[in-house]
Amino acid sequence: MSARVGIGVVGCGTISRTYLENLPRIPGFDVVACGDLDVGRARAAADAAGVPHAGGPEDVIGRPDVDIVVNLTVPAAHAEVGLAALRAGHHVYGEKPLARSRAEADLLVSAAEQAGRRLGSAPDTFLGAGVQTALRLVRDGAIGRPVSAIACFQDPGPDRWHPAPEFLFAAGAGALLDMGPYYLTALTVLLGPVRRVAAMEREGAAERVVASGPQAGHRFAVEVPTHTSAVLELASGAVATTVFSFDSPRKRHGFLEIGGTEATLRLPDPNRFDGPLRLCPAGTDEWREVPTEGARLGRGLGVAELAEAIAAERPHRANAQVATHVLDVAAAVAESGARRRFVDVTSGFAAQEPLDPAWAPGEGDAAREGSLLQ
Ligand SMILES: NC(=O)c1ccc[n+]([C@@H]2O[C@H](COP(=O)([O-])OP(=O)(O)OC[C@H]3O[C@@H](n4cnc5c(N)ncnc54)[C@H](O)[C@@H]3O)[C@@H](O)[C@H]2O)c1
C-alpha cells in the first residue's frame, strides 16, 4: 500500500500493548498519537512504542494526521469515544463489543453514515488463517450442509489476571459480551445470521476480588450474569449450542465445532488468529489436520483490512453490521435468560467472501497516494 495511514490510539490499557506492537508492522501504517483519560498511562504507552505524541483523548481526536482512531477503551466508553472520533471526521475501529447496547450501537452507525466515515469493530480474529481456511472449506462443501455447532468458553474469570477487571463484570461484558463475540462472530460469518435464541443465565457470585496488580484484594460488585447457556437457531436452519462462563473452576477455552451432513469441522480457538483446524468425515472417527492459509499479524488485522477497503472503496469485513448482529444476538440471549422465553433476532449482515489466502496486511490492491481521509 502506498497510502500512508495515520493511526491514533485512544485507550492505553492492557490490550493497547498488543496493538502498539502490531500496528507499526503494517506497511504504510504510522501510529502518530496515543490518548487516555490517564495521561500518564498514554505517555508511558507512547514512550514504550515510540509514538511521537501522547495526551488525553482530545489530543488524538481531531488531529489532521490521524485517519483512523483505534478505540481501545473499556466498553462503557466505546460509544462516547467512537462518536467523538466519527464526528471529528476520523474513521473508527474499536475493540469489542461495538457498544454496551443496541441503542449505543445505532448511534455509532448513524454517526458513521452522517460523517461518511467507516466504522469497524473487533473481533478481527476471524480474518486470521484459522477461520478463513474454515470459511473456504465450508463454502466449498467440505462438510456438506451445516447442521449444528457447539461453542464453549469456560473459565474461572478474568478477575484472576486482569489488573482492573471491574468492567468485565459490568454492562457490555460478562462472559457473553467479553468472550462471546469471538465465538458468535466466527459462527455467524461461517454459517450466517442467527434468527432465534433460547437461553438461561446465572450470576456465580455477587462480588469478585481483584487477584493481581496494584488493586489486588479490592472487592467489587458483579453487575451482569457471568454464566450463559444459549441455544441459537440460525437462519439456515442449523442449531448452535453455546456456553460462555466466568464461573467455571475448569478452563475450557476455544471449543468451536461445526457438524455438517458430510463431516465435522473443529476450529482453532476463535480468540486466536490461527491454530489447528481438524476435519472428521461423517461415519468415521478419523480426524485429519487441514493446513491453514492466511494472514498471521494478530490483533490489528481488522484495522489493516479496513484501511485497504477504504482506499479500494469496497466494504470492510470487521464491520459494524457484523458487530451489531453479534450485539443483537447477545441482547436476545440476555432477554431470553431474563424472561425465560424464545427471543427472535431480526438483524443480519451481508455474507462475506473468504479472504485471498495470499493476502498480507498492507500489501493489498489498495494503493493510493495520500491520506485515507481525502
Ligand atoms: N485485556 C485483554 O486481554 C483484551 C483482549 C481483547 C480485547 N480487549 C478489549 O479491549 C478493550 C480494553 O480492554 P483492556 O483490557 O485494555 O482495558 P483496560 O482497563 O486495561 O484499559 C482501558 C483503558 O481505557 C482508558 N479509558 C477509559 N475510558 C476512556 C475514555 N473515555 N477516554 C480515553 N480513555 C479511556 C482507561 O483509562 C484505560 O487505560 C475492551 O473493550 C476489552 O474487551 C481486551
The ligand as an SDF file (V2000), in Angstrom:
LIG
                    3D

 44 48  0  0  0  0  0  0  0  0999 V2000
   -7.2560   -7.1980   28.0720 N   0  0  0  0  0  0  0  0  0  0  0  0
   -7.3840   -8.0620   27.0880 C   0  0  0  0  0  0  0  0  0  0  0  0
   -6.7380   -9.1270   27.0730 O   0  0  0  0  0  0  0  0  0  0  0  0
   -8.3150   -7.7640   25.9410 C   0  0  0  0  0  0  0  0  0  0  0  0
   -8.2720   -8.6360   24.8520 C   0  0  0  0  0  0  0  0  0  0  0  0
   -9.0780   -8.3670   23.7590 C   0  0  0  0  0  0  0  0  0  0  0  0
   -9.9210   -7.2820   23.7720 C   0  0  0  0  0  0  0  0  0  0  0  0
   -9.9850   -6.4650   24.8550 N   0  0  0  0  0  0  0  0  0  0  0  0
  -10.9160   -5.3310   24.8140 C   0  0  0  0  0  0  0  0  0  0  0  0
  -10.1740   -4.1270   24.7730 O   0  0  0  0  0  0  0  0  0  0  0  0
  -10.8640   -3.0850   25.4720 C   0  0  0  0  0  0  0  0  0  0  0  0
   -9.9580   -2.5560   26.5590 C   0  0  0  0  0  0  0  0  0  0  0  0
   -9.6090   -3.6010   27.4320 O   0  0  0  0  0  0  0  0  0  0  0  0
   -8.3280   -3.5050   28.3770 P   0  0  0  0  0  0  0  0  0  0  0  0
   -8.2110   -4.8460   28.9950 O   0  0  0  0  0  0  0  0  0  0  0  0
   -7.1930   -2.9340   27.6460 O   0  0  0  0  0  0  0  0  0  0  0  0
   -8.9010   -2.4720   29.4720 O   0  0  0  0  0  0  0  0  0  0  0  0
   -8.0230   -1.5750   30.4960 P   0  0  0  0  0  0  0  0  0  0  0  0
   -8.9430   -1.2060   31.5980 O   0  0  0  0  0  0  0  0  0  0  0  0
   -6.7590   -2.2680   30.8090 O   0  0  0  0  0  0  0  0  0  0  0  0
   -7.6920   -0.2880   29.6120 O   0  0  0  0  0  0  0  0  0  0  0  0
   -8.6980    0.5970   29.1650 C   0  0  0  0  0  0  0  0  0  0  0  0
   -8.1040    1.9940   29.1040 C   0  0  0  0  0  0  0  0  0  0  0  0
   -9.0880    2.8780   28.5750 O   0  0  0  0  0  0  0  0  0  0  0  0
   -8.9790    4.1100   29.2850 C   0  0  0  0  0  0  0  0  0  0  0  0
  -10.2480    4.8270   29.1600 N   0  0  0  0  0  0  0  0  0  0  0  0
  -11.4290    4.5490   29.7380 C   0  0  0  0  0  0  0  0  0  0  0  0
  -12.3520    5.4400   29.3440 N   0  0  0  0  0  0  0  0  0  0  0  0
  -11.7430    6.3060   28.4990 C   0  0  0  0  0  0  0  0  0  0  0  0
  -12.1690    7.4360   27.7660 C   0  0  0  0  0  0  0  0  0  0  0  0
  -13.4260    7.8810   27.8250 N   0  0  0  0  0  0  0  0  0  0  0  0
  -11.2610    8.0880   27.0020 N   0  0  0  0  0  0  0  0  0  0  0  0
   -9.9850    7.6570   26.9400 C   0  0  0  0  0  0  0  0  0  0  0  0
   -9.5110    6.5830   27.6130 N   0  0  0  0  0  0  0  0  0  0  0  0
  -10.3910    5.9120   28.3840 C   0  0  0  0  0  0  0  0  0  0  0  0
   -8.6500    3.7000   30.7120 C   0  0  0  0  0  0  0  0  0  0  0  0
   -8.0760    4.7760   31.4280 O   0  0  0  0  0  0  0  0  0  0  0  0
   -7.6800    2.5550   30.4710 C   0  0  0  0  0  0  0  0  0  0  0  0
   -6.3430    2.9830   30.3960 O   0  0  0  0  0  0  0  0  0  0  0  0
  -12.1580   -3.7190   25.9860 C   0  0  0  0  0  0  0  0  0  0  0  0
  -13.2020   -3.4450   25.0950 O   0  0  0  0  0  0  0  0  0  0  0  0
  -11.8410   -5.2090   26.0050 C   0  0  0  0  0  0  0  0  0  0  0  0
  -12.9940   -6.0010   25.8210 O   0  0  0  0  0  0  0  0  0  0  0  0
   -9.1710   -6.6700   25.9350 C   0  0  0  0  0  0  0  0  0  0  0  0
  1  2  1  0
  2  3  2  0
  2  4  1  0
  4  5  1  0
  4 44  2  0
  5  6  2  0
  6  7  1  0
  7  8  2  0
  8  9  1  0
  8 44  1  0
  9 10  1  0
  9 42  1  0
 10 11  1  0
 11 12  1  0
 11 40  1  0
 12 13  1  0
 13 14  1  0
 14 15  2  0
 14 16  1  0
 14 17  1  0
 17 18  1  0
 18 19  2  0
 18 20  1  0
 18 21  1  0
 21 22  1  0
 22 23  1  0
 23 24  1  0
 23 38  1  0
 24 25  1  0
 25 26  1  0
 25 36  1  0
 26 27  1  0
 26 35  1  0
 27 28  2  0
 28 29  1  0
 29 30  1  0
 29 35  2  0
 30 31  1  0
 30 32  2  0
 32 33  1  0
 33 34  2  0
 34 35  1  0
 36 37  1  0
 36 38  1  0
 38 39  1  0
 40 41  1  0
 40 42  1  0
 42 43  1  0
M  CHG  2   8   1  16  -1
M  END
$$$$
